[in-house]
Amino acid sequence: AQTGIKVLAMLGQEHDEVGVTLVTDADMQQMNREHRGIDAPTDVLSFALDDDAPGDVA
């Protein structure tokens, strides 16, 4: 967490947010299928922060 805070500060983005969620390959495959239409696991999924978005992605 501290490293992320330092990186944001170095980029001049002290007020931005970064979230990290660790999931199993099966969960990642399901999320990739739901959000990208690709039925396979992937290394990273990223989502833009939208203040109007309902609830969590996971």
KAQUIFEN-V175992 format. One record per residue. N is the residue number from 1. RES is the residue in one small letter. PHI is phi in whole degrees, -180 to 180 (none if undefined). Layout:
N,RES,PHI
N,RES,PHI
This chain:
1,a,none
2,q,-64
3,t,-63
4,g,-62
5,i,-63
6,k,-65
7,v,-64
8,l,-60
9,a,-64
10,m,-63
11,l,-87
12,g,72
13,q,-119
14,e,-57
15,h,-100
16,d,-82
17,e,-124
18,v,-134
19,g,-121
20,v,-129
21,t,-127
22,l,-96
23,v,-135
24,t,-74
25,d,-59
26,a,-64
27,d,-66
28,m,-65
29,q,-62
30,q,-63
31,m,-66
32,n,-63
33,r,-64
34,e,-68
35,h,-98
36,r,-126
37,g,72
38,i,-114
39,d,-89
40,a,-159
41,p,-68
42,t,-141
43,d,-77
44,v,-144
45,l,-120
46,s,-128
47,f,-134
48,a,-70
49,l,-74
50,d,-127
51,d,-60
52,d,-93
53,a,-70
54,p,-83
55,g,66
56,d,-86
57,v,-73
58,a,-81
